[in-house]
Amino acid sequence: MLAPELADSRVLDLFGGTGAFAIEAVSRGAAHATVVEHNRRALEALRRNLDLVDRTRVRLLAMDARKALHVLAEAGETFDVAFLDPPFASDALETAVLALAERALISPSGLILCEHSRRRVAPGTPSGFDLLETRNYGEVALTWYRRQKGRFP
């Protein structure tokens, strides 16, 4: 579904887990991916998985998402696609979506893709973004937001 968005894009995999999204994005033409993960067990698997790809195109930030968003914003980074898949029991999704928008980490016309429990309401649409759609897949829902061209906080 995202293949057209990935060509030459800069991707953020904010709650990286095993890094599957970032690795898939790079394999489908993304120019670069940044993976953020702080869980020690997940980091072990993530590092093993990243050993199998071109590490010049993938960067790992071993820290929590909140700190990573601060570091990335301070560095003036922007991303064309951000994938957010925090643990379903956490409240991190809404906070992360707002932080991405408020810190101008998403490029003009960039996407935020959120994976969440179908039983939870999708995060509110941040200022300067449009809600594109929510699709349900069993117990999982995917919600897309696109930055409105020329709109920065």
N, C-alpha and C positions, 0 to 999 in steps of 0.2 A: 504493500500500500504506500509506503514511503519512498520507494525507489526513485521516483522523479525528484524528490526533495533532497536526496542524498548526494547527487553528483557534485563533486568539488565543494561540499559543504563542511562546515565546522560543527561538530556534534558534541553535546554535553550529555553524559550518562550519569546523572546526579546521584542516584542510589545504586551504584554499579553492580553489587552482588558479584556474580561470576564474570561480568564484563561482556556478556553475550550480546547486548544491544550495540555497544561500541564496536566490538569485533565484527559483527554483522554489517554495521554501517560502513566501516572501512573496506570490508570485502565487497561492498556494493557501490564503491566509488567516493565515499566521503574523503575529503582531503586530510582531515585530522579529527581525532576524537579525544576528549578528556573524560576520564572515568574517575568518579569520586566514590570512595568507600572507606569506612572506618572499622567495620567489624573484623576482628583478627582472623577468624576462620574463613570468612568470605575473602579476605585479602590473600590468604594462602592459595586458594583456588584461582582467584583472579590473576595473581602473579604467574602461576603455572600456565593459565590460558593465554596471557599476554606474551609469554615466551614463544608462542606459536605464530605470532603475527609480526609484521614490520613495526618495530617499536619506534621508528622515526615518525610514525603517523598516529601513535597512541601515547597519551600521557596519563599517568596515574597520580592522583592526589589522595594520599592515605590520611584522610581527616574527615571530620563530620561535615555534613552538607552545609550547615550554617556557616562554619568557618570557611569552607571552600568558596561559597558564594561571595563572602567578604573579600577573600584573596583574589578571586577572579575579577571582581568589580574594581578593586584597587589597581589591578594590572591593566584595566581598560579592555578586557576581553569581551567579545561578543560571539554568539553562536547562532547558527542557522536553524538547528534542530536541537531541542532539549528534551530528553526522555526522563521522566520522573516515575519511579516505581518503588516508593518507600514501603516498609512493612505495613500491611493493611491495618493493623491495630494502632498504628501511630497517627498523630495529628500533623505530621511533617509536610504533607502534600500541600495543603492550603498555604502554609507559611512559605514554602519553597516557590510556589507559583507567584505569590505576591512579591517575593524578593527578586525573582528573575525579572519581573516587570519593573519594579521600582528602581532597581540598580542598572537598568538598561542593558542587561546581558543578552538580550535577544535582538538579532539584527532586524532591520526593516524587512517586513514580510516573513520573518522567521516564525517557526512553529514551536509550541510547547505541547508535548504529548504526555498525558498523565494516565498511568495504569492504577486502577483503584478497585475496591470491592464494589460490586454491583449494588450492594445493599447500602452504600454510602452515597450521599449526594456529591456530585462533582464539585471541585473548588469553584468559587465564584469567578466570573470573568474579570480579569484585571483591567484597569484603565488602559486604553490604547490598544486593546486586543479585541478580536471577535471570537466568539464561541463558534467553531465550525460544526462539530457534532460529537455525540457520544454513541459508541457502539457497545453492545453487550455480547460477551462470549462466555456463556455459562455463568460462573460466579464472578467473572472479571469484567470490568468496563474500561474502555479506552476513550478518553476525552481529548479533543484537539482544540487548541487556541492558536490563532494567527495574529501576529502583530500587524496593526494597520500601518500601511506605508506612510513614512514621514512622521509617525507619532511616537515621540519619546516623552517619558515622564518629565 
